[in-house]
């Protein structure tokens, strides 16, 4: 008869294979432990079922209420356009503008919606620039040939541009003579950037949320990871990776031209005029900021403040107002309170009829249940639930302990090497698996490893979690990459070249962070008093 460890390992292996190959939808594969564990006698059906809906899901619901309202009322588009307008239209700065706006948006929306929203703006800017450049080129050509009427003397190049399929040609010729350098700068880096780090802000994406809740499940007494501490940890990493990626993509696709980048007071080129015109037109179409947008923005700010001030660490937060049951309140409590307000606050104020009288419009809330449902990522919710179930199964069957005993020889290696090896493995796997699936597979393996070599588990878990976000190489690595690739400006090799550089930058910055500023935040050099609490007692109770 097989041992429980072997049966649990088999379940983990089957689920991992289905997640990596995506032979079934991710959420469907995540339901496999729900019937495999009871059949193998690892956990009872009721116990497995309780793993599929946790505190995490309540937080997700609150955040999705906010995201639904932001997308419904076009607040995200306003933010993106405003950021780009602030940065200016020089190709290098424009690229940085799109990167920053995307990074900011992806902190609060999913990476997929951030990319799906910014790409049409990038495309509009790119097409406008191609048109403006073509006109400028024709004018220059006619002047240099000494002819006033361009139709009399057609140069070969103009002939190429006059053909109806010149736009297609520009998309196909990679940096050839037909494609002006600026066009390349628009159609490539903006796309490459989006597929790279811009929408990959390391703030609170699904993998980070999965990590936060899997770790809180495994280490219930660890109160050190919350919204505030995660923000302090990840913002410097995000900023450094963003700037280094910008430099890398700038060098890769545009080459450095410092004179043009930092010139002051010079006349704008035709290209710059065109792109600023597009952005301003797009912004004008939005009109003045509306009442629902204002309410959404205010609720967004309140939700963020509630998260930050719940338990900041350096001062008592608002959770200390409930001293008897302080630990009962989590980030999901704040998210739900604000999330429910979106269903209560009306979307319209009084409106005036033609006679100037006030009329009350039928009551409609900021978001409806149908809109919320269309935005709610049920796949992620079930996927994370499957991760909780697998983690519980690993503990109950003692598979975690068995893995830990096999990994003890790694204890003889220096700590930085153990972290680096785990980072590189996770970065490789996340290229073919989704971020939450990757961290869900690795967390039950890395936790016992940390305990076996007697270091603070967060020392290995935090860098591994951050590295799940580095899926930049392939269009299939995540939906945002696929969206960018579908626009047809990039070849797979473009993506691999750009992505490989960003992957290396990412791992290097995470290694730097875990050895420097993350240490004091979580006091990583001391082995924590909280230890992992096994679930075997629960099994006995049930």
Residue pairs with C-beta under 8 A, 6 or more apart in sequence:
2 10
4 40
4 41
4 42
4 396
4 397
4 398
4 399
5 397
5 398
5 399
5 402
7 40
7 41
7 42
7 397
8 37
8 40
8 42
8 393
8 394
8 396
8 397
8 399
9 399
10 40
11 32
11 33
11 36
11 37
11 40
11 42
11 390
11 393
12 390
12 393
12 394
12 399
12 441
12 444
14 32
14 36
15 29
15 30
15 32
15 33
15 386
15 390
16 441
17 23
18 24
18 29
18 32
19 26
19 29
19 30
19 433
19 434
19 437
19 441
20 429
20 432
20 433
20 437
23 29
25 379
26 379
26 383
26 434
26 437
27 378
27 379
27 381
27 382
27 383
27 386
29 386
30 382
30 383
30 385
30 386
30 387
30 389
31 382
31 386
32 386
33 48
33 386
33 389
33 390
33 393
34 45
34 48
34 49
34 52
34 386
34 389
37 43
37 48
37 389
37 393
38 44
38 45
38 48
42 393
42 396
42 397
43 389
43 392
43 393
43 396
43 539
44 539
44 542
46 542
47 392
47 538
47 539
47 542
48 389
48 392
48 393
51 385
51 388
51 389
51 391
51 392
52 382
52 385
52 386
52 388
52 389
53 385
54 213
54 217
54 384
54 385
54 388
55 213
55 216
55 330
55 332
56 209
56 210
56 212
56 213
56 332
56 384
57 381
57 384
57 385
58 332
58 333
58 335
58 336
59 209
59 330
59 331
59 332
59 335
59 336
60 209
60 376
60 377
60 380
60 381
61 335
61 336
61 339
61 376
62 303
62 332
62 334
62 335
62 336
62 337
62 338
62 339
63 108
63 204
63 335
63 339
64 339
64 372
64 375
64 376
64 377
65 338
65 339
65 340
65 342
65 343
65 367
65 372
66 108
66 296
66 299
66 300
66 303
66 335
66 338
66 339
66 342
67 108
67 109
67 110
67 113
67 375
68 342
68 367
68 371
68 372
68 374
68 375
69 75
69 292
69 296
69 299
69 342
69 366
69 367
70 76
70 108
70 109
70 296
70 300
71 109
71 113
71 117
71 375
72 292
72 366
72 367
72 371
73 290
73 292
73 293
73 296
73 366
74 286
74 293
75 293
75 296
75 297
76 105
76 109
76 113
76 114
76 117
77 117
77 121
77 282
77 286
78 283
78 286
78 289
78 293
79 101
79 104
79 105
80 98
80 101
80 102
80 105
80 117
80 118
80 121
81 121
81 279
81 282
81 283
81 286
82 283
83 97
83 100
83 101
83 104
84 94
84 97
84 98
84 101
84 121
84 279
85 276
85 279
85 280
85 283
86 97
87 93
87 94
87 96
87 97
87 100
88 94
88 97
88 276
89 268
89 271
89 272
89 275
89 276
89 279
90 260
90 261
90 272
91 182
91 185
91 186
91 189
91 254
91 271
92 185
92 250
92 254
92 257
92 260
92 261
93 261
94 125
94 186
94 190
94 275
95 185
95 189
95 190
95 193
95 246
95 249
95 250
96 246
98 118
98 121
98 122
98 190
98 193
98 194
98 198
99 193
99 197
99 198
99 242
99 245
99 246
100 198
100 242
101 118
102 114
102 115
102 118
102 193
102 194
102 198
102 199
103 197
103 198
103 199
103 200
103 201
103 238
103 242
104 201
105 113
105 114
105 117
105 118
105 199
106 114
106 198
106 199
106 200
106 201
106 203
106 205
107 201
107 203
107 204
108 300
109 117
110 205
110 206
110 377
111 199
111 200
111 205
111 478
111 479
111 480
112 478
112 479
112 480
112 483
114 199
114 480
115 194
115 195
115 199
115 479
115 480
115 483
115 484
116 480
116 483
118 194
118 199
119 191
119 194
119 483
119 484
119 487
121 279
121 282
122 186
122 190
122 191
122 194
123 487
124 278
124 282
125 186
125 190
125 275
125 278
125 279
126 183
126 186
126 187
126 190
126 489
127 167
128 274
128 275
128 277
128 278
129 182
129 183
129 186
129 271
129 274
129 275
130 167
130 170
130 183
130 186
130 187
131 274
132 270
132 271
132 273
132 274
133 180
133 182
133 183
133 270
133 271
133 274
134 161
134 166
135 270
136 269
136 270
136 271
137 157
137 158
137 161
137 180
138 150
138 158
138 161
139 150
141 150
141 155
141 157
141 158
142 148
142 149
142 150
142 153
145 153
145 155
147 153
150 158
154 162
157 177
157 178
160 166
160 169
160 178
161 178
163 169
166 178
169 178
170 178
170 179
170 183
170 187
171 187
171 488
171 489
173 179
174 491
174 494
175 184
181 254
182 269
182 271
184 253
184 254
185 253
185 254
186 275
187 489
188 253
188 489
188 490
188 494
189 249
189 250
189 253
189 254
191 484
191 487
191 489
191 490
192 249
192 252
192 253
192 484
192 490
192 494
192 495
192 498
193 245
193 246
193 249
194 480
194 483
194 484
195 472
195 475
195 480
195 481
195 484
195 485
195 490
195 495
195 498
195 499
196 245
196 249
196 472
196 498
196 499
196 502
197 241
197 242
197 245
197 472
197 502
197 506
198 242
198 245
199 480
200 469
200 470
200 471
200 472
200 480
201 238
202 208
202 234
202 237
202 238
202 241
202 466
202 469
203 230
203 231
203 234
203 235
203 238
204 227
204 230
205 435
205 469
206 377
206 380
206 384
206 434
206 435
206 436
207 435
207 436
207 438
207 439
207 465
207 468
207 469
208 230
208 234
208 465
208 466
208 469
209 384
209 436
210 384
210 387
210 435
210 436
210 439
210 440
211 439
211 443
211 461
211 465
212 225
212 230
213 384
213 388
214 387
214 388
214 391
214 439
214 440
214 443
215 222
215 225
215 443
215 447
215 457
215 458
215 461
216 222
216 225
217 388
217 391
217 392
218 391
218 395
218 443
218 447
218 532
218 533
219 457
219 528
219 530
219 531
219 532
219 533
220 530
220 533
221 529
221 530
221 531
221 533
222 458
222 528
222 530
223 311
223 327
224 458
224 522
224 523
225 458
225 522
226 310
226 311
226 331
227 307
227 308
227 310
227 331
228 307
228 308
228 310
228 311
228 312
228 313
229 313
229 521
229 522
231 308
232 521
233 462
233 513
233 517
233 518
233 521
234 466
236 513
236 517
237 466
237 509
237 510
237 513
240 509
241 502
241 505
241 506
241 509
244 505
244 509
245 501
245 502
245 505
248 498
248 501
248 502
248 505
249 498
249 501
249 502
250 256
252 497
252 498
252 501
253 498
268 276
291 347
291 348
291 349
292 347
292 348
292 366
295 345
295 366
296 342
296 366
299 338
299 341
299 342
299 345
302 338
303 334
303 335
303 338
306 318
306 334
306 337
306 338
307 331
307 334
307 335
309 317
309 318
310 317
310 318
310 319
310 329
310 331
310 334
311 317
311 319
311 320
319 326
319 329
320 326
322 328
322 329
342 365
342 366
342 367
343 365
343 366
343 367
343 368
343 369
343 372
344 365
345 365
345 366
346 363
346 364
346 365
346 366
347 364
347 365
347 366
348 361
348 364
350 358
350 359
350 360
350 361
351 358
351 359
351 361
352 358
352 359
353 359
380 436
383 434
383 436
383 437
383 440
384 436
384 440
386 440
387 436
387 437
387 439
387 440
387 443
390 440
390 444
391 440
391 443
391 444
392 535
393 399
394 400
394 403
394 444
395 444
395 532
395 534
395 535
395 536
396 534
396 535
396 536
396 538
396 539
399 444
400 444
400 447
400 448
401 448
403 444
403 445
403 448
403 449
404 448
404 449
404 451
404 452
405 452
407 445
407 448
407 449
407 452
407 453
408 452
408 453
410 418
410 449
410 452
410 453
411 452
411 453
411 454
413 421
415 453
415 455
415 459
416 511
416 515
418 449
418 453
418 460
419 459
419 460
419 463
419 511
419 514
420 507
420 511
422 442
422 446
422 449
422 460
422 463
422 464
423 463
423 464
423 467
423 507
423 510
423 511
424 507
425 442
426 438
426 439
426 442
426 464
426 467
426 468
427 467
427 470
427 503
427 506
427 507
429 438
429 441
429 442
430 438
430 467
430 468
430 469
430 470
430 471
430 477
431 471
431 473
431 474
431 477
432 474
432 476
432 477
433 441
434 478
435 468
435 469
435 471
435 478
436 468
438 468
439 464
439 465
439 468
442 464
443 461
443 464
446 457
446 460
446 461
446 464
447 457
447 461
447 532
449 460
450 456
450 457
450 459
450 460
450 461
451 457
451 531
451 532
454 527
455 527
456 522
456 523
456 524
456 525
456 526
456 527
456 528
457 528
457 532
458 522
458 524
458 528
459 514
459 524
462 514
462 518
462 522
463 510
463 511
463 513
463 514
466 506
466 510
466 513
467 506
467 507
467 510
469 506
470 502
470 503
470 506
470 507
471 477
471 478
471 481
472 481
472 495
472 498
472 499
472 500
472 502
472 503
473 495
473 496
473 499
473 500
473 503
474 481
474 492
474 495
474 496
474 499
475 481
475 482
475 484
475 485
475 492
475 495
476 482
477 499
481 495
484 490
485 492
485 495
514 524
518 524
519 525
